[in-house]
């Protein structure tokens, strides 16, 4: 499958094969075995309607704050998930800053 993908890319970037020194194709079982991510899912759970917006990671925890004071959810399990790299971390940082502003606003 890796070769097929690169061959398709080569239609638009003809020299792409010259830039590739090594290629590894991993599926979910390989990822789970190699680094221990349950189900090999890099998004910490499927991106399905029941795992989007206010439901991610679970209802009531979508604002990046956890039930533990000053512990914020910033990984792929937080909205918008792992497909938007860095976005959960940014959003958690903004939530933490908003909490700090509220505590030190006076």
Secondary structure, 3 states (H helix, E strand, C coil): CHHHHHHHHHCCCCCHHHHCCCCCCCCHHHHHHHHCCHHHCCCCCCCCHHHCHHHCCCCCCCCCECCCCCCECCCCCCCCCCCCCCHHHHHHHHHHHHHHHHHHCC
